[in-house]
Amino acid sequence: MIRIKARAPTARGAVLPTLWGAVAVAYKFGCPVARQDGFGARIVTSAVFLAVGTGLIVHVRRALLRELRQARRVARVAQSVVLRPLPPRLDGLNVAAAQLSAERGAVVGGDLYEAVATEYGVRVVMGDVRGHGLTALGTVAAVLGSFREAAHDEPELGGVLRRLERALARHLRERARAEHPANGTPDPDHPVAEEFVTVLLLEIGRDGELRAFNCGHPWPYRISGARVEPLTRDDPLPPLGPFPLPAELEAQSCGQLLRGDSLVLFTDGVEDARDVRGRFFALPDVLRETVRDHPVSPQAVLRTVFRALLHHTTGRPTDDTALLVLRNDRGRGRPGQATAFRGGAGGLAGASCEAPQSTGPTR
């Protein structure tokens, strides 16, 4: 939990209120005009006390604004630690990501994403916590913290997914215990028992092989030239939380990354966004329009999509939205080249996904 401790008033901060109070007292008891009953004297007295009151209000307002700016700076730093900016390049892949919270003033909401380069390949997670805004931030932190460790420790992608499931279950138990200390575990009627997280877990090997686990999350779109199509239409596994994972886990094989191709990951807040007429946001059409004439940079894809999304919702999205683009630029530029910027793109492959027999339709 993040706590912002208010500072106690200092001697310097009490000087101005004391001065204004002294002026009011000195005028009341030391000025002959203040003791007169005439109409003009009353007007002067009212003006003096109005000036004193205005000065005190202005002083208090300035102090509150300073505290508010400090609190916002602390909140931005804390939220950027939870959902930290991604590097622009990971093992030859360009990466671009952006997130928009539905809660005013929040930088991070219920959507999560992360990409890390490991000895097993580049591993990426995109997820969506039930609910939105700051109430989902604790679950986002628990899932991302587990992924950042498991992505480096687990040789198999299925092991990473099981670590995410255990971290989520532990977080929900702790929440239930904190909210209701008498309950050791959340009962079926407890709100925590209804919490879930959709997760899309990807692994991109050095040879370009792409493997995936999908737990209730929208499948990404693949951009190859001017063609935009879903990565696969197979049914995903259930979201993490309500149901346990299958005893046998086998990642879906989704072909290989081809140089110049891109993969667009997103949360359901993007395609579920509606305009004033109730029409859904057409993400594939926006992507096709973006790459119709020529390939564009990952940052341009993000800017175009979010500009179109805000226009579609008249600037008032009702759910958190996140977008992550991967483009395969291996073989371009110098190896290991990297700079610090939040964004990028990366790419994906040519072959269609083949769902393994052990993970049949469960949605």
N, C-alpha and C positions, 0 to 999 in steps of 0.2 A: 504494500500500500504506500502511496506517495503522500506525504504530509508536508504542508507548507506552514512553517511556524511564523506567526506574526511577531514583528519586532515591537518591543515595549517602547512607549514614547520617550524620546531623549530630551535632555535639557534644552538643546537647540530647538527642537520642535515645539517646545512649550513657550518659547520666548514671545512669538507673535500673538498667540491668544492672550497671554498675560498682559502684553502691551495694549492690546485692544480693550481688555477689561479695565486696565488702569485709566485709559482715556475716558471710558464711560463713567467710572467712579469719580474721577477728577472733575469732569464736567458737571455731574449731578450735584456734588457737594462743594465744589470750588468756584463755579461760575455763577455770578449773580443772575444771569439771564435764565438759568435753569430754575431759579426760585420764584420767578415772576409768573403771574397768572394770565398775562395778556396773550392775545391770539398769535401775535408775531413770535413771542417767546416760545409758545407751544410748537409752532412750526419749526423753529430752530432746534428745539430739543428732539423733536421727532426725526429731523434730518440727521442729527448727530447719532442717535441710536440706530437709525437705519444704516448709516455708514459703518458703524461698529458691527452690526449683525451681518452685513454683506461681507465685510472683511473676514469675519470668522467662517462664514460659509465657504468663501473662496479658499481659505486656508485648508479647511477640512477636505474640500473637493480635490485640491492638489495632492494632499497626502494620500487620499484613497486612490487616485489615479496612479501615483507612484507604486503603491502596493499592488494594484491590478497589473501594471506592466511587469512587475517583478514576478508575480504569480504566473503570468502568461509565458514569460521566458523560461521559468522552471518547468512548466507543463510541456512546452515545445521540446525542451531538451529530454525530458523523461519519455515523451512519446517517440522521439526519434531513436532512443535506445531500444525501445520495444520493436519498432518497425524501422530498422536502420536503412539508410540509403544503400542501394546495391552498387557494386563497382561496374563500370561501363563495359569491361571485358572480363570474361572468365574462360580461360583455357581455349582461346580462339573464338569464343562466342561473344557477340555483342548482346548486351542486356539493357533493357529499358523498362522501368516500372513506375507506376504512379497510383495513388490512392486518394479517394475523395470520401470524406465522412459525411453522413447525413445529419450529424449533430453539429449545430453551429458552434464554432470555436474549437472544435476537436480536430486534431491532425490525424489521429488514428481512430478507427472504429472497429467493427467486427470482422473486417477482412484482413487476411494475412498472406504474406508471400516472403520467400527467401530463396536465394540461389547461392550455392557454395561449390567450389572446386575441390574435389577430394581425389585420393589415389584410385578410387573406383570410377571416377568420371564426374561430370558436373551433375549435381543433384539439386532439384528444384521442387519447392512445395508451394501450392496455392490453395488457400482454404477460406472458408466462410463460417463464422460462428453464428449460431442462432441469435437473433436480435441484432441490434446495431448500436453505434455510439459508444460512450464511455463504459456502459455496463458490461460490454463484451470484452473490454480491454484485458482483464485478468486472464480469461481463457486464451486470448491471443498470445499473451506473454508465456503461458504455460506450454502451449503447443510449439511456438517458435523456439523457446529455450530447449525443449527436448529435441527438436529437429537439428538444431545447430550442433548438438553433441552427437546424436545418433548418426548423422550423415557422415561423420568421420570415423565413427567406431564400428559401424555395422557393415560387414562385407556384402551382405545381401540386402536388396531393397525391401524385401518383406520384413527383415529385422527392423528397419527404420520405421516402417508402418506400425509394427507392434509396439515399439517404444513410444510412438505418438499416442497410441491407444492407452497405454499404461499411464502416461503423463496426464492425459485428459481425465481418466478415471480417478487418479489421485487428487487432481485439482478439484474435481466436483465433490469428492468426499470431504476435503478440507473446507470447501465452501459451505456444504451442508452442516458440518460440525460447528463452523463459526457462526452461522445464522441461527442454528438450533442446537446448542450444546448437548441437549438430551438425546439427540439422534446420532448414533454412531455411523450410520449409513443413510443415504437419502431414501425415504419411503416412496412408494409409487405416486402418492399425492403431492409430494414435495416439488416445488418448481424446479429445483436442481435436477431432479430425475428426468425432466423433459429436455435438458440441454443436449445439443449435438453440434458436431462440426463436420462440414463437408471438406474433403481433402482430395487434391490431385497431386500425386507424387510422381516425379519424372526422374529418370537417370539417362544421361547422354554420355556414352562411352567414348574413349579416345578413337575408336574405329568408326564412330558415328552411329553405333547401335543405340536405338531409343527404346527404353522399357518404361512401363507406367503402371501405377495403381490408381484407381479412381473410386473414391468412396462418396458417392452421392453428389459429385461436383459436375458442372457443365464441362463437356469435352472441349478442348481448345480448337481453334481454327488454324489450318495450315495455309500459308501463302506461298505459292510457287509461281513465280512470274506474275501474271495478272489473274491467276486462278486462286480462288478462295473456297475452301471446302473443309468440313469437319474432319478432325483427325480420325474419328471412328464414330459409328452410331450404336455401338454395343452398350448394353445396359450396365451401369456401374454397380459396385457393391453398395450396401447401405452406409449412411453416414456413421462416423465414429460417435459412440456414446450409447444410443439405445440398444444396439445389438452387438454381440461379440464378433470378432473377425473369424473367418473360417479356420479350421485347424490346419489346412494346407493352403499356403499362399504361393502363387506363382505369378510373377509380373507379366503383363501383356507385352508382347513384342510388337513394336510399331515401326519396323523398317529401320532405315538409316537416314541420318541427316545429309542433305545435299547442300553443297556450298551455294549461298545466295538465297536459300529458302528460309522462311520464317515461321515461327509458331507463336500464336497469340493466345495467351491464357487470360481468363477473366472470371469474375464472380457473377452470380446470378443477378446482382443488382444492376448490371449493365443491360442485359437483354430483357429484364423484367421492368425496366423503366418505362413509364407511360407518359403520353402527352395529355393535354386537356381533353382530348376526345377519347382517351382510353386506349390508344394504339401503342403497341410495344415498340421499343427501340430496335431498329433493324441493323444490328452490328455487321452481319455479312455484307450488306449493301454498302455500308460506310467503308468497310475495308476494300471492297472491290473498286469503289470510286477513288479511294486513296492511291491504289497501286495500278490504276487503269492504264495510265500513259507510260509510266516508268517506275522503277523501284525507288522507294523513298527511305529516308533514314528512320531508325526506330523512334527517335524523338518526334519526328514528323507524324508518325502513326499515332503516338500517344496524344499529341496536340490535336490532331484532326478528330480522333474519336471522342475525346473529352469535350472539345468545342461543340461537336454535333450532339453529344449527350446533354450538355447544359442547355443548348438551344431546344432540344426535344422536350425537356422537363421545365422549360422557362426558368432555369437557374435554381430550381428547388427539387433536387432529387430526394426521394423518400426512403432510400436505402443506401447503405455503404456500397461503394463500387471500387474495384481494383482491376488494374490491367498490367500485364507483364508480357513483353515481347522478347523472343529469342531469335537471333539470326545467325546462321552459320557463316562466319567470315574466316574460317580456317584457311590458311594459305595466303591471306592478305595481310600486308603490313609485317612488322617485325615481331618475332615470337616474344611473348611476355610483355608486349607493350600494354600499358594500362595508365589510366588517369582517373582522377576522382570526380565523378559526376553521377548524379542520380538519373540513370536512364541507360538505354542501350537497346540492342535488339539481338536476337539470335535466331537460329533457324532450324528448320526441321525438314524432314525427310520425305522420301518419295513413296515408299511402300505403304499400303494400308495396314491397319492394325489387325492382328489375329488374336482373338480372345482364347486363352488357354481353357482346357476342359474343366479345370478345377474351380474356375470362377465363373459360373454360369449366371444368367440373369437373376438378380435378387432385388431389383429396385421396386 
